[in-house]
């Protein structure tokens, strides 16, 4: 995958899936000709919801790496429950918020987000060499 463009990877994924499903059309033929709104809906699902999502996914892999890209999928349950509550009036309980907290905590751990332990460490731009020198200076030199 290294060096391949996100557009090429998306096109290959879509073509591969299409070729895989093509033989199934002979096994399960359509019972009637779909109407124009059905054809437009399926085309929108294929182009917007699948191809565009793959394009964004592969672009994220290219820009922020596979591990950080994978964390996007961690957030799917949170947004699924959010949209279910807003649009379908589904209930949200205390256990739901506990689950949200666990998901967000796991996402923070995977992405490497660290909370500063003391004031001033969040903007600390020191290098590992600076840290090694600081440790050498802080250690007592006359240990017997």
C-alpha positions as CSV (number, residue, x, y, z in Angstrom):
1,X,0.0,0.0,0.0
2,X,2.9,2.3,0.5
3,X,3.1,4.8,-2.4
4,X,-0.3,3.9,-3.8
5,X,-2.8,6.8,-4.1
6,X,-6.0,6.7,-2.0
7,X,-8.0,7.1,-5.3
8,X,-6.3,4.0,-6.8
9,X,-6.9,1.9,-3.7
10,X,-10.5,3.0,-3.5
11,X,-11.1,2.2,-7.2
12,X,-9.5,-1.3,-6.7
13,X,-11.6,-2.0,-3.6
14,X,-14.8,-1.0,-5.5
15,X,-13.9,-3.0,-8.6
16,X,-12.9,-6.1,-6.6
17,X,-16.2,-6.0,-4.6
18,X,-18.2,-5.6,-7.9
19,X,-16.4,-8.5,-9.5
20,X,-17.0,-10.6,-6.5
21,X,-20.7,-9.9,-6.5
22,X,-21.2,-10.1,-10.2
23,X,-21.7,-13.9,-10.4
24,X,-24.4,-13.7,-7.7
25,X,-26.6,-11.7,-10.1
26,X,-27.0,-14.9,-12.2
27,X,-28.0,-16.9,-9.1
28,X,-30.4,-14.3,-7.7
29,X,-32.0,-12.4,-10.7
30,X,-34.2,-9.4,-10.1
31,X,-37.9,-10.2,-9.9
32,X,-38.7,-6.9,-11.7
33,X,-37.0,-3.9,-13.2
34,X,-36.1,-1.4,-10.5
35,X,-37.6,2.1,-10.8
36,X,-35.5,5.2,-11.4
37,X,-35.6,6.4,-7.8
38,X,-34.4,3.0,-6.7
39,X,-31.5,3.1,-9.2
40,X,-30.6,6.6,-8.1
41,X,-30.7,5.6,-4.4
42,X,-28.4,2.6,-5.0
43,X,-26.0,4.7,-7.0
44,X,-25.9,7.3,-4.2
45,X,-25.2,4.6,-1.7
46,X,-22.4,3.2,-3.8
47,X,-20.8,6.5,-4.7
48,X,-21.3,8.6,-1.6
49,X,-21.6,6.2,1.3
50,X,-19.1,3.6,0.1
51,X,-16.7,5.1,-2.4
52,X,-16.3,8.4,-0.7
53,X,-15.9,6.7,2.7
54,X,-13.2,4.5,1.3
55,X,-11.5,7.5,-0.3
56,X,-11.5,9.4,3.0
57,X,-10.4,6.2,4.9
58,X,-7.3,5.6,2.6
59,X,-6.5,9.3,2.7
60,X,-6.5,9.2,6.5
61,X,-4.2,6.2,6.5
62,X,-1.8,8.1,4.2
63,X,-1.9,11.3,6.4
64,X,-2.2,10.2,10.0
65,X,-1.3,6.5,9.9
66,X,-3.3,3.3,10.2
67,X,-3.5,3.2,14.0
68,X,-5.0,6.7,14.3
69,X,-7.3,6.0,11.3
70,X,-8.6,2.9,13.0
71,X,-9.7,4.9,16.0
72,X,-12.5,6.4,13.8
73,X,-14.2,3.0,13.9
74,X,-14.1,3.1,17.7
75,X,-16.4,6.1,17.6
76,X,-19.1,4.4,15.4
77,X,-21.1,3.1,18.4
78,X,-21.1,6.5,20.1
79,X,-22.5,8.2,17.0
80,X,-24.9,5.3,16.3
81,X,-26.5,5.7,19.7
82,X,-26.4,9.5,19.4
83,X,-28.3,9.4,16.1
84,X,-30.7,6.8,17.4
85,X,-31.5,9.0,20.4
86,X,-32.0,12.1,18.3
87,X,-33.8,10.7,15.3
88,X,-35.6,7.6,16.6
89,X,-36.1,8.7,20.3
90,X,-34.3,5.7,21.6
91,X,-33.5,5.7,25.3
92,X,-30.0,6.5,26.6
93,X,-29.2,5.1,30.1
94,X,-26.4,5.4,32.6
95,X,-24.7,2.3,31.2
96,X,-24.7,4.0,27.8
97,X,-22.6,6.9,29.2
98,X,-20.3,4.4,31.0
99,X,-19.8,2.7,27.6
100,X,-19.1,6.1,26.0
101,X,-16.5,6.8,28.7
102,X,-14.8,3.4,28.1
103,X,-14.7,3.9,24.3
104,X,-13.3,7.4,24.6
105,X,-10.7,6.3,27.2
106,X,-9.6,3.5,24.9
107,X,-9.4,6.0,22.0
108,X,-7.2,8.3,24.0
109,X,-4.9,5.5,24.9
110,X,-4.6,4.3,21.3
111,X,-4.0,7.8,19.9
112,X,-1.3,8.5,22.5
113,X,-3.1,11.4,24.0
114,X,-1.5,12.1,27.4
115,X,-2.8,14.4,30.1
116,X,-0.1,16.6,31.8
117,X,0.7,15.5,35.3
118,X,1.9,19.0,36.4
119,X,1.6,22.5,35.0
120,X,3.9,23.3,32.1
121,X,4.4,19.7,30.8
122,X,1.8,20.0,28.1
123,X,3.9,22.5,26.1
124,X,7.3,20.9,26.9
125,X,9.2,20.6,23.6
126,X,12.2,18.9,25.1
127,X,14.0,16.2,23.1
128,X,15.0,12.7,24.5
129,X,18.6,14.0,24.7
130,X,17.4,16.9,26.9
131,X,15.6,14.5,29.1
132,X,18.6,12.3,29.5
133,X,20.8,15.3,30.4
134,X,18.2,16.4,33.0
135,X,18.1,12.9,34.5
136,X,21.9,12.9,34.8
137,X,21.9,16.2,36.5
138,X,19.2,15.2,38.9
139,X,20.9,11.9,40.0
140,X,23.2,12.2,43.0
141,X,26.7,11.7,41.8
142,X,28.2,10.5,45.1
143,X,26.3,7.3,45.6
144,X,28.4,4.8,47.5
